[in-house]
């Protein structure tokens, strides 16, 4: 039997949402998650703090990623995953969805 892990949700604050872009700041305490979601648009993540993420894909595959403050990355639309703060400290990043 697979035990479901209960996690609290990260705080998501939409800063901009117009016809061109949506900017959302995510703030995670250790162990908090976004919950499973699909990215409908191409997007850029801008880390505000250093941190470690656990990413769980649609197939259940787990991968880890390290975020470095100020080092942005780009992903294409269609990504399906849950994002979890796997570090020992608070983690913040801004996600820019390009509509």
C-alpha positions as CSV (number, residue, x, y, z in Angstrom):
1,X,0.0,0.0,0.0
2,X,1.3,3.5,-0.9
3,X,1.0,6.0,1.8
4,X,-0.1,9.5,0.7
5,X,2.0,12.2,2.1
6,X,0.0,15.2,3.5
7,X,1.7,18.5,2.8
8,X,0.7,22.1,3.2
9,X,0.4,24.3,0.1
10,X,2.9,26.9,-0.8
11,X,1.7,30.5,-0.9
12,X,1.0,31.8,-4.4
13,X,0.6,35.5,-4.9
14,X,-0.4,36.7,-8.4
15,X,1.5,40.0,-9.1
16,X,0.5,40.6,-12.7
17,X,-2.2,38.9,-14.9
18,X,-2.9,40.4,-18.3
19,X,-3.3,39.3,-21.9
20,X,0.5,38.9,-22.3
21,X,1.9,37.5,-19.1
22,X,1.1,36.2,-15.6
23,X,3.6,36.7,-12.8
24,X,3.1,34.7,-9.7
25,X,5.4,34.7,-6.6
26,X,5.6,31.3,-4.8
27,X,6.8,31.1,-1.2
28,X,7.4,27.7,0.3
29,X,8.3,26.6,3.8
30,X,10.2,23.4,4.0
31,X,8.0,20.5,2.8
32,X,5.3,22.7,1.2
33,X,4.1,22.0,-2.3
34,X,2.3,23.6,-5.3
35,X,0.1,20.5,-5.7
36,X,0.0,18.6,-9.1
37,X,-0.6,21.0,-12.0
38,X,-0.1,21.4,-15.8
39,X,1.6,24.4,-17.3
40,X,-0.6,25.7,-20.1
41,X,2.0,28.3,-21.3
42,X,5.7,28.5,-21.8
43,X,7.2,29.9,-18.6
44,X,10.3,31.3,-16.9
45,X,11.2,30.8,-13.2
46,X,13.3,33.5,-11.5
47,X,14.6,32.2,-8.1
48,X,14.6,34.8,-5.3
49,X,16.4,32.5,-2.9
50,X,18.6,29.5,-3.3
51,X,16.8,26.2,-2.7
52,X,16.3,22.6,-3.5
53,X,13.1,21.3,-5.2
54,X,11.6,17.8,-5.4
55,X,9.7,17.5,-8.7
56,X,7.2,14.7,-9.1
57,X,6.2,14.1,-12.7
58,X,2.9,12.9,-14.1
59,X,4.3,9.4,-14.2
60,X,5.3,9.5,-10.5
61,X,9.0,9.9,-11.3
62,X,10.9,12.0,-8.7
63,X,13.8,14.3,-9.6
64,X,15.6,17.0,-7.6
65,X,16.6,20.4,-8.8
66,X,18.8,23.1,-7.2
67,X,17.7,26.7,-7.6
68,X,20.3,29.5,-7.4
69,X,19.2,33.0,-6.5
70,X,18.9,35.2,-9.7
71,X,19.6,32.3,-12.1
72,X,16.5,32.0,-14.2
73,X,15.4,29.0,-16.3
74,X,12.8,28.5,-19.1
75,X,10.4,25.6,-19.7
76,X,7.9,24.9,-22.6
77,X,4.2,24.5,-22.0
78,X,2.8,21.1,-21.2
79,X,4.9,20.3,-18.1
80,X,2.8,18.3,-15.5
81,X,4.2,18.1,-12.0
82,X,4.1,18.8,-8.3
83,X,6.8,21.0,-6.9
84,X,7.9,20.5,-3.3
85,X,10.5,22.5,-1.2
86,X,13.0,19.7,-0.4
87,X,15.3,22.0,1.5
88,X,15.7,23.0,5.1
89,X,14.9,26.7,4.6
90,X,12.2,28.9,3.0
91,X,12.2,29.1,-0.7
92,X,10.8,31.8,-3.0
93,X,10.7,32.2,-6.8
94,X,8.7,34.2,-9.4
95,X,7.1,32.3,-12.2
96,X,6.4,34.2,-15.4
97,X,3.9,32.5,-17.7
98,X,4.1,33.8,-21.3
99,X,0.6,33.9,-22.8
